Structure formats: structure tokens, C-alpha cells
Amino acid sequence: MENEQQSVGQSVLAFYRVLPFNYRQSVAEHAREIKERNAILSYPVLPPLLEKPEMRVLEIGCGPGWMSNGIAHHYGCPVTGLDFNPVAVERAQAVAVELAVKSEFQVGDLFQWSPEAPYPLVISLGVLHHTDDCQGAVRRLCTDFTAPGGHVLIGLYHEPGRRPFLDHFADMKAAGASEDEMLERFRKLDSHIKDETHLMSWFRDQVLHPHETQHTLREMVALIEDCGMTLEATSINRFQPFDSIEGLYAQEQGYADLAAERLAAGQYFPGFFVFLAGKAR
Ligand SMILES: C[S@@+](CC[C@H](N)C(=O)[O-])C[C@H]1O[C@@H](n2cnc3c(N)ncnc32)[C@H](O)[C@@H]1O
């Protein structure tokens, strides 16, 4: 088990050392993107939390720091970003200096690192499904990193929603497509990315990754409830209020068809979901 754990972590780290996810050509490009567009607004549950007095944020698997530096720039709260890739952390730090914001970054593995004190808000987007123990990682965030009365926002690949995308590129590969041909297919699907380094970082992350797992809201709700947390919102229903969790579970099954339809229409649908959970005081 320990060897397996080491080998997944090591291969994922080696993969991201070559090119971190969400990397851009320059520090200035990263900073310009953060200033010009408040990307935090894609997660409408965050601003009310970030505007609370005394808010402090921990981001696990921050990569080059668009979220951590974006929060520090647009909301002014102190943010700590953790990632085990020193290449990504160096870039995140340089962007923080360029923006003159109060975010700080540390190099560390989420399974070994511990905060000095738990945080009222812990965020982790697209990270935990690249470990060999996604459930253990979620448990660690909820139990060890989040303060009583605090929140976690976690984003993971979604089992029904991700499958059509993975099958599409697996079929291309089986039919003998080269990496360049798959890159061109990806470029067409995700045509909004203009920076070539950024595009390549997405293509590698989405299509060539050495390790990923997929999950469901149903699985995550059972897990967070076991950690003393309650589901408050999810991207499965576009962060709207919900009457019954069973209704959300029915809705998430529909993501397989939705993903297949989007792909058939030539639209990018990576199959990713996010949930916000609150911890009892
Ligand atoms: C897909 S990227 C997401 C980066 C960032 N959250 C974003 O949205 O741009 C996954 C990140 O998780 C980091 N990571 C993976 N496993 C980790 C671990 N065990 N400890 C710390 N960071 C880890 C990788 O280095 C990488 O930066």
C-alpha cells in the first residue's frame, strides 16, 4: 500500500513538474488574467464566505495559484496555498508579489502537511482525485484542516459526467491518433484558451494524466456526513437551494447523457463537480 501510495504521488508530481496545470507563459500574464476577470465568481457560494470578517483561507493543491491569488486580490483575505510541486509554488509566489497581495505559499504533500491551526474555509479544486486515496484526502480536509463552524469547497471529477470525455480520447488513441491530433481535437473543444502554454497545460491535465479517479455526490455526502459535515450547495444543480438530497442524486445520473450530448455538439464538457459542506460548531 505504501509503495503504491508513493508511486502515484511520485508520478503525479513528476508529471506536473514538467508543466503545472493552469500555467501561463509569464508571471505578468497570470497577474493580468487575475486582475481583469474575477474567476472566483464562477463559484457563487464563495463571495458570501469570503466577505465574512476574519476570514482566512487554505487552498490545498493550489497549483500556480489562480484561486489563492484571485481571492487575495479581489477579497483581500489572507490565503495559504499548499502544493507539492515547487515549480507551481514558485510561480504562485511570483504572481503574489506582482499583485502585491497577502497570499503565502508552501511546498508540501497534503497527506503529510498539517496547518498550525484549522481554517474557517478550505478549498481544493481538481486535486484529490489525482491522489491514490481520494476519500482519505477528503476526510483529512474535513477533519484536520477545517475549523468547527467552517466550510470546505471541493471539486472532483464526476463519474457519470466524465466518462464520455475519457471514452472520446481513448477511442481516438485506440484508432491510432497521435498526441498532436488529440491536442488539435482538444483545442477545438476548448477554444476559449488562447495562451499556448495554458492550452498545453490543460491538454496534458485533461487527456494525458497518469492518474485520476472519478466520484459522485452520493459517495461524497456519505463521507462528509461521517466527518460531521453537511452538504450546503453543489454545482450538480448549479448551486441552487435544494429540497431533497435524493433529488440531487437523481440529477447527477443525468450528467452522463448531458456530457454525451455536449461532446456530440462539439462542446467542452470535462465532467467536474463541486460541493460546499459546512462543519458543526
Ligand atoms: C489539476 S491541478 C489543480 C491546480 C489548481 N487547484 C487549479 O485549479 O488550477 C492538481 C494540483 O494538485 C497538486 N497535488 C496533487 N497531489 C498532491 C498532494 N498529495 N499534495 C499536494 N498537492 C498535490 C498538483 O501538484 C497540482 O498542482
Ligand as a Chemical Component Dictionary entry (heavy atoms), coordinates in Angstrom:
data_LIG
# 
_chem_comp.id                   LIG 
_chem_comp.type                 NON-POLYMER 
_chem_comp.pdbx_formal_charge   0 
_chem_comp.three_letter_code    LIG 
# 
loop_
_chem_comp_atom.comp_id 
_chem_comp_atom.atom_id 
_chem_comp_atom.alt_atom_id 
_chem_comp_atom.type_symbol 
_chem_comp_atom.charge 
_chem_comp_atom.model_Cartn_x 
_chem_comp_atom.model_Cartn_y 
_chem_comp_atom.model_Cartn_z 
_chem_comp_atom.pdbx_ordinal 
LIG C1  C1  C 0  -5.257 19.735 -11.692 1  
LIG S1  S1  S 1  -4.107 20.581 -10.714 2  
LIG C2  C2  C 0  -5.177 21.792 -9.941  3  
LIG C3  C3  C 0  -4.420 23.037 -9.520  4  
LIG C4  C4  C 0  -5.324 24.165 -9.013  5  
LIG N1  N1  N 0  -6.190 23.718 -7.936  6  
LIG C5  C5  C 0  -6.126 24.764 -10.144 7  
LIG O1  O1  O 0  -7.367 24.639 -10.116 8  
LIG O2  O2  O -1 -5.533 25.339 -11.044 9  
LIG C6  C6  C 0  -3.775 19.465 -9.355  10 
LIG C7  C7  C 0  -2.758 20.032 -8.368  11 
LIG O3  O3  O 0  -2.714 19.185 -7.217  12 
LIG C8  C8  C 0  -1.371 19.091 -6.779  13 
LIG N2  N2  N 0  -1.276 17.860 -5.945  14 
LIG C9  C9  C 0  -1.593 16.589 -6.332  15 
LIG N3  N3  N 0  -1.390 15.733 -5.317  16 
LIG C10 C10 C 0  -0.953 16.473 -4.257  17 
LIG C11 C11 C 0  -0.577 16.157 -2.918  18 
LIG N4  N4  N 0  -0.586 14.884 -2.476  19 
LIG N5  N5  N 0  -0.211 17.161 -2.094  20 
LIG C12 C12 C 0  -0.186 18.450 -2.535  21 
LIG N6  N6  N 0  -0.503 18.816 -3.810  22 
LIG C13 C13 C 0  -0.899 17.832 -4.656  23 
LIG C14 C14 C 0  -0.581 19.056 -8.082  24 
LIG O4  O4  O 0  0.770  19.399 -7.915  25 
LIG C15 C15 C 0  -1.350 20.079 -8.924  26 
LIG O5  O5  O 0  -0.840 21.388 -8.778  27 
# 
loop_
_chem_comp_bond.comp_id 
_chem_comp_bond.atom_id_1 
_chem_comp_bond.atom_id_2 
_chem_comp_bond.value_order 
_chem_comp_bond.pdbx_ordinal 
LIG C1  S1  SING 1  
LIG S1  C2  SING 2  
LIG S1  C6  SING 3  
LIG C2  C3  SING 4  
LIG C3  C4  SING 5  
LIG C4  N1  SING 6  
LIG C4  C5  SING 7  
LIG C5  O1  DOUB 8  
LIG C5  O2  SING 9  
LIG C6  C7  SING 10 
LIG C7  O3  SING 11 
LIG C7  C15 SING 12 
LIG O3  C8  SING 13 
LIG C8  N2  SING 14 
LIG C8  C14 SING 15 
LIG N2  C9  SING 16 
LIG N2  C13 SING 17 
LIG C9  N3  DOUB 18 
LIG N3  C10 SING 19 
LIG C10 C11 SING 20 
LIG C10 C13 DOUB 21 
LIG C11 N4  SING 22 
LIG C11 N5  DOUB 23 
LIG N5  C12 SING 24 
LIG C12 N6  DOUB 25 
LIG N6  C13 SING 26 
LIG C14 O4  SING 27 
LIG C14 C15 SING 28 
LIG C15 O5  SING 29 
# 
